[in-house]
Structure formats: C-alpha cells, structure tokens
Amino acid sequence: MSEYVIGGWTQNLTVEPPVTFSYSIYGMITNFIALTSGTPDYPGWSVAATPAPKVSGKVLWAYGGLGGTPTGTPFNQTDIEAIISATTSQDWAGVDVDNESEMNIDNVINMMSSLKKSDRETSYTFIAGWDYNHPESEPGATINREVKAIADSGACDRFCLMCYGDAMWPLSDITANVGPAIDRTIAHAGDPKKVILALTPAGLNSENLAYFLDQVTSKGIGGLFIWEFSTLQAADLQTIQDALAIS
C-alpha cells in the first residue's frame, strides 16, 4: 500500500474519478446563502438536495472556490448547521473548505469541529504562493494566521496547497514558492501527511509535473490532488501513480 494518496476536484457531478483516487471532491458550492453552485441570482446544483455520487474512494463536496459569495461566511450557527445537515443527510464523506472569499475562520473551525463529531472528514484548500510565503506583509500574515488557527484546532484532516492559477505557474514561480509553502504548512500543521500539494492539468508538462512529484516524495507529504481531474491526460495520471507507488 502506498504511503501517499491522490485525489482531486471536479465541477461535474457525472464525472467519475480514477479508481486509484482516495478522495474526490465535487463542487464548487459558491452560493453560500443557499449552498448551491453558481450564485444567489443564478444558482446551480444544491448540495443539500444531491446525494453524494457513488464512486470509488471517499466523496466530499467543496464549500467555496473562486467567486464564492458573500464574503465572511459561515456567518453564524445556523449556517454551520445547514452545512452539517447537507453533508450528513446526503451521505457526503466530508467537506473541503476552499477559502477564496475571506471566510469567517472562527466559524470555519466550529463547522469543521462539528463535522468531526459527525464522523466526517475535513480539508482546507487555499492559494499557497508568494503571499503565503511572505507573512511579513498582507495578505500573507492573515493567510498564515488562519492556517495556523485551523491547524491548532485539530479539526482539519488535510491542508491542500493550490500552487497554480488559471494554469500551472511558470517554473521560476514554482521553484520559488512550492517548496517553501510545503515547509511552512508542515510547520503549521505539525504533520507532513496532513499536507497535500495540488496542481492543474492546464499547462502541465513533464518538467513541472516531475518537480511537483519530487516535492511530494522528498518532503514525505500526504499526496497530490488534481484540479478538474477529468482533463488530466492518461499518461500524466500514470506518471503520478508510478511516482507515488499507487496502483
């Protein structure tokens, strides 16, 4: 059995993950008022009304993502209870919190703690680039403070580092930021296996994929997740599986 896990995100409920995935995350629930994809004016699918897809591995849903609205959520205990109810009633294995909208971290922690009491898994996904690696200025100081607070709560199973933008970063940015972001998160979390590196198939090539895989194995972190995994080339999936001894 491999010491690493692979998984990732998709925005399509009909997409099935590779059988080698330990975690599949369906999203993105960006309408925080009604817990749907889309926006309050143009809502999409509802996590509270959608059973978790019956696929291999553990299946989570993503609370957040680019364009999540409004900012500052979860606002209160009512919001937290709605998240817990949606998760447990529809048999989701847990929630991935993708914070790209200045969430209320105290309530995120309260929500994660409640999910753990319901035997659900939790993860926290954030952009781990230049800002994160420079906590002497904002928004880096806030990002680090929030990650550490979540880690100190003991309620988060994994920290997923988004080390990409619309496409993979230039290699110079990758080499400058990925390793330090991993080291910083290990220091916050206290356990390298709680740290997951994440990439996107957009702009992926043999060189940057090899660099990411080397960071996973050389630092002994938890594994690698893929954004929009249905667009990952079969050859790249095989390279990942071979490097991480996953079959």
Rosetta silent file (secondary structure, phi, psi, omega in degrees, C-alpha in Angstrom):
SEQUENCE: MSEYVIGGWTQNLTVEPPVTFSYSIYGMITNFIALTSGTPDYPGWSVAATPAPKVSGKVLWAYGGLGGTPTGTPFNQTDIEAIISATTSQDWAGVDVDNESEMNIDNVINMMSSLKKSDRETSYTFIAGWDYNHPESEPGATINREVKAIADSGACDRFCLMCYGDAMWPLSDITANVGPAIDRTIAHAGDPKKVILALTPAGLNSENLAYFLDQVTSKGIGGLFIWEFSTLQAADLQTIQDALAIS
SCORE:     score description
SCORE:     0.000 S_00000001
   1 L     0.000  135.379 -178.477    0.000    0.000    0.000 S_00000001
   2 L   -70.305  150.663  174.682    1.320    3.441   -0.928 S_00000001
   3 L   -85.332    1.446 -179.126    2.171    5.987    1.740 S_00000001
   4 L  -117.952  158.999  172.819    0.596    8.657   -0.483 S_00000001
   5 E  -121.774  152.698  170.655   -2.934    9.473   -1.620 S_00000001
   6 E  -125.174  155.739 -178.588   -4.167   11.056   -4.816 S_00000001
   7 E  -175.014 -163.387  178.132   -7.458   12.792   -5.448 S_00000001
   8 E   165.954 -170.744 -172.897   -8.928   15.985   -6.766 S_00000001
   9 E  -116.021  149.932  170.130  -11.799   18.234   -7.701 S_00000001
  10 E  -145.050  150.559  175.913  -14.459   18.269  -10.397 S_00000001
  11 L  -103.226   11.600 -177.729  -17.383   20.596  -11.118 S_00000001
  12 L  -119.543  114.006 -176.803  -19.323   17.874  -12.931 S_00000001
  13 L   -65.502  -18.324 -177.917  -21.464   15.545  -10.833 S_00000001
  14 L   -91.273   -5.382 -179.062  -21.494   12.907  -13.577 S_00000001
  15 L   -80.875  131.002  175.776  -17.706   12.595  -13.755 S_00000001
  16 L   -99.617  141.127  179.973  -16.226    9.516  -12.102 S_00000001
  17 L   -78.480  163.778  169.386  -12.714    9.640  -10.655 S_00000001
  18 L   -58.351  149.156 -177.253   -9.959    7.175  -11.494 S_00000001
  19 L   -65.982  -16.293  179.534  -10.248    4.069   -9.325 S_00000001
  20 L   -83.624   -5.557  179.664   -6.885    4.939   -7.775 S_00000001
  21 L   -73.952  132.519  172.075   -8.272    8.138   -6.224 S_00000001
  22 L   -85.017  -28.208 -176.870   -8.677    8.090   -2.453 S_00000001
  23 E  -137.915  133.359  171.941  -10.651   11.359   -2.468 S_00000001
  24 E  -124.270  132.391 -176.168  -12.986   13.005   -4.961 S_00000001
  25 E  -120.159  120.178 -178.051  -14.318   16.491   -4.273 S_00000001
  26 E  -102.686  137.595 -177.610  -17.403   17.753   -6.109 S_00000001
  27 E  -161.459 -156.525   -4.611  -18.175   21.448   -6.350 S_00000001
  28 E  -105.804  130.161 -179.810  -17.991   24.207   -6.338 S_00000001
  29 E   -83.655   91.868 -174.565  -20.556   25.388   -3.798 S_00000001
  30 L  -105.088   -8.368  173.134  -20.015   29.127   -4.238 S_00000001
  31 E   -95.794   93.215 -172.684  -23.524   30.343   -3.364 S_00000001
  32 L   -73.397  -17.449 -179.778  -23.131   30.316    0.403 S_00000001
  33 L   -71.063  -46.503 -175.994  -26.673   31.524    1.066 S_00000001
  34 L  -110.368    2.922 -178.419  -28.445   28.502   -0.417 S_00000001
  35 L    55.628   55.632  174.907  -25.497   26.063   -0.576 S_00000001
  36 E  -128.623  167.041  167.170  -25.562   25.675   -4.342 S_00000001
  37 E   -73.217  174.541 -178.855  -23.074   26.071   -7.126 S_00000001
  38 E    76.895 -145.639 -177.225  -23.322   29.288   -9.126 S_00000001
  39 L  -128.192  168.451  175.820  -24.509   32.488   -7.466 S_00000001
  40 L   -56.621  -35.135  179.487  -27.554   33.574   -5.446 S_00000001
  41 L   -78.957  -30.338 -178.277  -29.030   35.058   -8.651 S_00000001
  42 L  -132.622   72.888 -176.673  -28.087   32.081  -10.832 S_00000001
  43 E   -72.382  152.213  175.439  -27.937   29.007   -8.604 S_00000001
  44 E  -110.275 -132.776 -176.873  -26.785   25.612   -9.821 S_00000001
  45 E   -76.607  147.774 -176.598  -26.899   22.241   -8.104 S_00000001
  46 E  -101.854  125.127  178.967  -27.755   22.041   -4.412 S_00000001
  47 H   -68.964  -29.311 -179.493  -25.560   20.003   -2.097 S_00000001
  48 H   -72.132  -17.730 -178.152  -28.455   19.703    0.369 S_00000001
  49 H  -114.943    9.088 -174.862  -30.603   18.040   -2.311 S_00000001
  50 L  -123.085  115.055  176.014  -27.933   15.972   -4.052 S_00000001
  51 L   -63.086  146.849  176.772  -26.758   12.585   -2.789 S_00000001
  52 L   -59.611  133.628  177.941  -23.018   12.050   -2.892 S_00000001
  53 L   -55.762  140.161 -179.714  -22.025   10.290   -6.134 S_00000001
  54 L   -87.913   84.927 -178.878  -21.490    6.564   -5.671 S_00000001
  55 L  -129.515  173.199 -178.611  -17.898    6.311   -6.850 S_00000001
  56 L   -68.906  153.015 -179.848  -14.692    4.761   -5.558 S_00000001
  57 L    78.249 -174.646  178.523  -12.906    6.371   -2.637 S_00000001
  58 E   -88.092  141.120 -173.220  -14.258    8.981   -0.255 S_00000001
  59 E  -117.972  117.355  179.165  -16.522   11.655   -1.725 S_00000001
  60 E  -114.578  166.477  170.697  -16.541   15.203   -0.345 S_00000001
  61 E  -117.282  153.981 -174.979  -18.118   18.457   -1.508 S_00000001
  62 E  -100.800  118.291  174.399  -16.333   21.782   -1.831 S_00000001
  63 E   -93.377  102.017  179.547  -17.562   24.755    0.187 S_00000001
  64 E   121.948 -162.796 -176.049  -16.089   27.750   -1.619 S_00000001
  65 L   122.545  176.631 -179.661  -13.957   28.420   -4.642 S_00000001
  66 L   -60.372  128.534  179.809  -13.361   31.318   -6.983 S_00000001
  67 L    86.819    7.580  178.246  -16.311   33.710   -6.916 S_00000001
  68 L   -58.789  136.159 -175.540  -17.742   32.423   -3.654 S_00000001
  69 E  -147.250  145.438   -2.587  -20.309   34.855   -2.281 S_00000001
  70 L   -81.745  172.241  176.224  -20.936   36.532    0.061 S_00000001
  71 L   -75.440  162.088  173.840  -17.652   37.040    1.883 S_00000001
  72 L    84.124   13.889  179.499  -17.340   36.404    5.607 S_00000001
  73 L   -94.203  163.212   -5.026  -19.181   33.091    5.818 S_00000001
  74 L   -67.235  141.079 -175.695  -20.230   30.994    7.611 S_00000001
  75 L   -76.366  -36.419 -170.216  -21.992   33.859    9.361 S_00000001
  76 L  -159.561 -176.282 -178.240  -23.461   32.030   12.341 S_00000001
  77 H   -64.192  -31.646  177.406  -24.516   28.735   13.889 S_00000001
  78 H   -61.301  -42.879  176.996  -27.485   28.495   11.527 S_00000001
  79 H   -62.291  -43.349 -179.642  -25.094   28.483    8.564 S_00000001
  80 H   -61.967  -44.869 -179.236  -22.938   25.851   10.234 S_00000001
  81 H   -64.131  -33.724  177.622  -25.929   23.623   10.949 S_00000001
  82 H   -65.929  -38.762  178.079  -27.049   23.896    7.311 S_00000001
  83 H   -65.961  -44.275  179.621  -23.617   22.704    6.164 S_00000001
  84 H   -63.573  -44.758 -178.462  -23.651   19.789    8.613 S_00000001
  85 H   -62.568  -44.303  179.219  -27.193   18.796    7.634 S_00000001
  86 H   -60.551  -39.760 -177.459  -26.416   18.876    3.911 S_00000001
  87 H   -68.993  -48.957 -174.618  -23.354   16.713    4.464 S_00000001
  88 H   -76.638  -36.846 -175.885  -24.892   14.078    6.691 S_00000001
  89 H   -70.806  -27.071 -177.953  -28.333   13.859    5.073 S_00000001
  90 L  -106.695   13.302  171.483  -26.899   13.249    1.597 S_00000001
  91 L    63.306   35.172  171.485  -24.163   10.854    2.733 S_00000001
  92 L   -78.319  143.936 -177.889  -21.165   13.008    1.835 S_00000001
  93 L   -76.885  -14.208  179.529  -17.940   11.845    3.483 S_00000001
  94 E   165.652 -168.209 -175.023  -16.978   15.384    4.384 S_00000001
  95 E  -132.463  133.039  170.070  -16.331   18.957    3.291 S_00000001
  96 E  -100.305  118.105  178.385  -13.391   20.646    1.609 S_00000001
  97 E   -90.054  112.495 -178.190  -13.303   24.327    2.553 S_00000001
  98 E  -105.380   94.374 -170.265  -11.857   26.243   -0.400 S_00000001
  99 L   -87.670   97.054  172.659  -11.245   29.703    1.002 S_00000001
 100 L  -124.699   22.081 -175.417  -11.068   32.264   -1.776 S_00000001
 101 L  -146.210   40.245  171.956  -13.617   34.652   -0.242 S_00000001
 102 L    49.931   56.930 -177.232  -12.357   35.886    3.149 S_00000001
 103 L   -69.380  161.714  175.156  -14.286   33.350    5.199 S_00000001
 104 L   -80.025  101.693 -171.024  -15.025   33.636    8.918 S_00000001
 105 H   -67.787  -34.881  176.717  -12.252   31.375   10.205 S_00000001
 106 H   -58.985  -43.363  179.857  -13.672   31.020   13.720 S_00000001
 107 H   -75.738  -29.567  171.913  -16.885   29.660   12.240 S_00000001
 108 H   -60.326  -44.070  178.439  -14.976   27.524    9.723 S_00000001
 109 H   -63.851  -43.328  177.901  -13.248   25.916   12.704 S_00000001
 110 H   -61.485  -39.474  178.440  -16.578   25.470   14.507 S_00000001
 111 H   -65.487  -45.460  178.661  -18.008   23.881   11.372 S_00000001
 112 H   -62.039  -41.110  178.854  -15.054   21.530   10.989 S_00000001
 113 H   -62.265  -40.393  177.534  -15.281   20.541   14.648 S_00000001
 114 H   -66.557  -38.866  177.366  -18.972   19.732   14.222 S_00000001
 115 H   -62.544  -40.785  179.303  -18.223   17.682   11.105 S_00000001
 116 H   -63.242  -36.886  177.890  -15.629   15.666   13.014 S_00000001
 117 H   -65.868  -23.718  176.474  -18.226   14.928   15.702 S_00000001
 118 L   -94.253   14.738  177.946  -20.404   13.540   12.898 S_00000001
 119 L    61.268   38.558  176.376  -17.510   11.315   11.762 S_00000001
 120 L  -110.442  157.423  179.933  -16.933   13.363    8.610 S_00000001
 121 E   -93.618  157.129 -177.885  -13.628   14.412    7.052 S_00000001
 122 E  -137.295  145.778  171.553  -12.436   17.977    6.575 S_00000001
 123 E  -143.718  157.471 -179.196   -9.869   19.734    4.440 S_00000001
 124 E  -126.681  118.579 -176.071   -8.804   23.337    3.948 S_00000001
 125 E  -112.305  133.427 -177.676   -7.728   24.485    0.497 S_00000001
 126 E  -153.195  161.392  178.800   -6.011   27.801   -0.154 S_00000001
 127 E   -76.842  120.166 -174.243   -3.672   29.543   -2.584 S_00000001
 128 L  -114.195   72.577 -177.848   -0.133   28.851   -1.386 S_00000001
 129 L  -121.597 -141.514 -173.873    2.026   31.231   -3.384 S_00000001
 130 L   -58.865  -45.430 -178.653    4.043   34.404   -2.905 S_00000001
 131 L   -59.269  -47.342 -179.080    1.641   35.990   -0.410 S_00000001
 132 L   -59.962  -37.706 -177.716    1.584   32.889    1.786 S_00000001
 133 L   -82.076    2.140  178.256    5.371   32.716    1.746 S_00000001
 134 L  -129.895   73.162 -176.731    5.690   36.361    2.827 S_00000001
 135 L   -73.076   -3.342  178.387    3.842   36.646    6.156 S_00000001
 136 L   -75.094   -9.084  178.656    5.620   39.894    6.957 S_00000001
 137 L  -134.930  170.608  177.442    3.035   41.674    4.806 S_00000001
 138 L   -94.448  145.854    7.247   -0.662   41.384    3.973 S_00000001
 139 L   -87.282    8.061 -177.045   -2.454   39.294    2.916 S_00000001
 140 H   -59.120  -39.174 -179.359    0.304   36.820    3.816 S_00000001
 141 H   -62.259  -43.112  179.933    0.050   37.474    7.540 S_00000001
 142 H   -65.938  -44.022 -179.851   -3.682   36.754    7.536 S_00000001
 143 H   -58.961  -46.221 -179.611   -3.340   33.580    5.456 S_00000001
 144 H   -65.494  -41.004  179.447   -0.696   32.192    7.812 S_00000001
 145 H   -62.207  -40.427 -179.165   -2.654   33.164   10.904 S_00000001
 146 H   -70.068  -43.710  178.637   -5.757   31.414    9.567 S_00000001
 147 H   -61.189  -43.914  179.999   -3.940   28.242    8.536 S_00000001
 148 H   -64.616  -40.478  179.213   -2.257   28.020   11.936 S_00000001
 149 H   -62.532  -42.618  178.274   -5.546   28.592   13.777 S_00000001
 150 H   -65.290  -42.845  178.734   -7.219   25.801   11.811 S_00000001
 151 H   -62.222  -44.519 -178.456   -4.244   23.504   12.388 S_00000001
 152 H   -64.726  -23.940 -179.686   -4.176   24.273   16.112 S_00000001
 153 H   -70.354  -23.386 -177.653   -7.880   23.402   16.379 S_00000001
 154 L    73.982    9.182 -174.606   -7.157   19.786   15.463 S_00000001
 155 L   -99.250   -0.249 -175.772  -10.348   19.700   13.390 S_00000001
 156 L  -112.627  126.220 -178.520   -8.782   19.646    9.912 S_00000001
 157 L   -78.340  -36.289 -174.182   -7.594   16.417    8.305 S_00000001
 158 E  -145.955  148.544  173.789   -5.740   17.911    5.346 S_00000001
 159 E  -117.476  115.694 -175.335   -4.374   21.193    4.032 S_00000001
 160 E  -100.663  120.573 -174.986   -4.458   21.388    0.231 S_00000001
 161 E   -95.818  109.903  175.343   -1.996   23.817   -1.308 S_00000001
 162 E   -78.896  101.389  179.802   -3.161   25.384   -4.563 S_00000001
 163 L  -108.926   59.544 -179.630    0.158   26.070   -6.283 S_00000001
 164 L  -167.125  167.197  173.297   -1.271   27.194   -9.609 S_00000001
 165 L  -117.589 -130.747  174.073   -3.526   29.842  -11.154 S_00000001
 166 L   -62.879  -26.611  175.106   -5.646   29.519  -14.261 S_00000001
 167 L  -141.699  177.428  176.284   -2.793   27.295  -15.438 S_00000001
 168 L   -58.747  141.199  176.700    0.412   25.953  -13.931 S_00000001
 169 L   -63.042  159.027  168.853    2.721   28.711  -12.755 S_00000001
 170 L   -57.707  151.036 -175.512    5.949   29.425  -14.663 S_00000001
 171 H   -59.597  -32.605  178.586    8.709   27.112  -13.463 S_00000001
 172 H   -63.366  -39.183  176.902   10.533   30.021  -11.822 S_00000001
 173 H   -71.029  -36.773  177.934    7.495   30.728   -9.633 S_00000001
 174 H   -61.243  -50.143 -177.291    7.075   27.022   -8.908 S_00000001
 175 H   -67.674  -28.123 -179.661   10.657   26.608   -7.714 S_00000001
 176 H   -78.697  -26.168 -168.754   10.458   29.808   -5.667 S_00000001
 177 H  -119.398  -31.810 -171.775    7.190   29.022   -3.902 S_00000001
 178 H   -65.318  -52.121 -179.891    6.162   25.353   -3.826 S_00000001
 179 H   -59.341  -49.992  177.488    8.871   24.024   -1.507 S_00000001
 180 H   -59.626  -36.882  178.698    8.645   26.930    0.950 S_00000001
 181 H   -65.389  -40.593  176.832    4.829   26.667    1.007 S_00000001
 182 H   -62.917  -48.874 -179.117    5.044   22.972    1.842 S_00000001
 183 H   -59.748  -41.282 -179.426    7.614   23.588    4.588 S_00000001
 184 H   -63.683  -41.071 -177.884    5.529   26.426    6.026 S_00000001
 185 H   -72.941  -36.234  174.280    2.393   24.272    6.122 S_00000001
 186 H   -59.704  -42.095  179.027    4.208   21.345    7.715 S_00000001
 187 H   -62.954  -40.044  178.595    5.364   23.753   10.425 S_00000001
 188 H   -69.826  -45.468 -172.037    1.793   24.958   10.978 S_00000001
 189 H   -82.537  -26.326  179.118    0.154   21.519   10.828 S_00000001
 190 L    79.779    1.703 -177.717    2.834   19.581   12.678 S_00000001
 191 L  -150.995  114.068 -178.466    2.438   16.549   10.411 S_00000001
 192 H   -60.282  -26.465 -178.374    3.666   16.332    6.796 S_00000001
 193 H   -72.216  -11.912  175.032    0.991   13.763    5.973 S_00000001
 194 H   -84.497   -3.444 -176.049   -1.667   16.433    6.531 S_00000001
 195 E  -102.901  128.230  179.340   -0.213   18.439    3.644 S_00000001
 196 E  -121.803  127.620  174.662   -1.453   17.859    0.083 S_00000001
 197 E   -87.892  141.851 -178.154    0.079   19.530   -2.966 S_00000001
 198 E  -127.259  142.580  178.570   -2.364   20.435   -5.748 S_00000001
 199 E  -133.420  171.100  175.120   -1.873   21.077   -9.457 S_00000001
 200 L  -120.790  142.968  175.935   -3.974   21.770  -12.547 S_00000001
 201 L   -64.451  -21.428  179.350   -3.775   19.910  -15.872 S_00000001
 202 L   -67.449  118.021 -179.696   -3.782   23.286  -17.656 S_00000001
 203 L    80.607    7.723  179.290   -0.178   23.979  -18.590 S_00000001
 204 L   -74.105  137.181  175.736    1.066   20.727  -17.078 S_00000001
 205 L  -142.869  177.064 -174.519    4.178   19.287  -18.708 S_00000001
 206 H   -62.223  -33.550 -176.516    6.810   16.699  -17.922 S_00000001
 207 H   -72.813  -50.769 -178.362    9.097   19.231  -16.236 S_00000001
 208 H   -72.570  -30.101  175.481    6.654   20.855  -13.824 S_00000001
 209 H   -65.506  -43.327  178.472    4.951   17.531  -13.080 S_00000001
 210 H   -60.765  -38.515  179.549    8.305   15.976  -12.210 S_00000001
 211 H   -65.175  -45.727  179.047    9.042   18.909   -9.900 S_00000001
 212 H   -60.843  -45.803 -178.714    5.723   18.564   -8.084 S_00000001
 213 H   -64.214  -37.632  176.835    6.149   14.815   -7.661 S_00000001
 214 H   -63.950  -37.861  177.753    9.679   15.288   -6.330 S_00000001
 215 H   -64.758  -40.153  178.653    8.351   17.747   -3.749 S_00000001
 216 H   -61.470  -49.364 -173.623    5.717   15.238   -2.634 S_00000001
 217 H   -78.661  -38.983 -177.393    8.178   12.377   -2.202 S_00000001
 218 H   -69.848  -30.032  179.713   11.235   14.267   -0.955 S_00000001
 219 H   -97.719   -4.161  175.372    9.237   16.024    1.751 S_00000001
 220 L    61.650   38.111 -178.999    7.110   12.975    2.572 S_00000001
 221 L   -82.434 -172.535 -171.556    3.805   14.825    2.473 S_00000001
 222 L   -73.134  -32.683 -178.893    0.356   13.283    2.158 S_00000001
 223 E   157.660 -156.339 -173.104   -0.011   13.230   -1.600 S_00000001
 224 E  -136.870  130.841  175.136   -1.172   15.071   -4.687 S_00000001
 225 E  -113.257  154.173 -175.747   -4.585   16.406   -5.744 S_00000001
 226 E  -124.645  126.554  173.923   -5.614   17.475   -9.243 S_00000001
 227 L   -72.994  137.514 -179.611   -7.981   20.302  -10.188 S_00000001
 228 L    46.303   61.656 -171.746  -10.569   19.230  -12.799 S_00000001
 229 H   -61.384  -19.766  179.592   -9.151   15.731  -12.827 S_00000001
 230 H   -67.633  -17.294  179.363  -11.255   14.681  -15.818 S_00000001
 231 H   -94.090   -0.361  178.995   -8.965   16.814  -18.015 S_00000001
 232 L   -71.705  131.357  178.403   -5.785   15.087  -16.806 S_00000001
 233 L   -66.341  142.774 -178.785   -4.046   13.158  -19.566 S_00000001
 234 H   -57.290  -38.298 -179.809   -3.915    9.394  -19.029 S_00000001
 235 H   -65.567  -36.492  178.322   -0.138    9.419  -19.407 S_00000001
 236 H   -70.436  -38.834  175.173    0.202   12.064  -16.681 S_00000001
 237 H   -60.210  -42.664  179.535   -2.044   10.072  -14.348 S_00000001
 238 H   -64.099  -39.652  176.954    0.149    7.042  -14.946 S_00000001
 239 H   -61.077  -43.023  178.569    3.271    9.078  -14.204 S_00000001
 240 H   -62.682  -48.251 -178.702    1.726   10.240  -10.929 S_00000001
 241 H   -61.866  -41.657 -179.962    0.681    6.728   -9.945 S_00000001
 242 H   -65.600  -43.767 -177.610    4.107    5.299  -10.757 S_00000001
 243 H   -65.539  -32.421 -176.881    5.978    8.008   -8.841 S_00000001
 244 L  -101.819    8.405  177.456    3.795    7.567   -5.762 S_00000001
 245 L    55.222   47.086  179.324    3.613    3.761   -5.993 S_00000001
 246 L  -112.032  129.108 -179.781   -0.166    3.791   -6.341 S_00000001
 247 L  -142.026    0.000    0.000   -1.904    1.028   -8.258 S_00000001
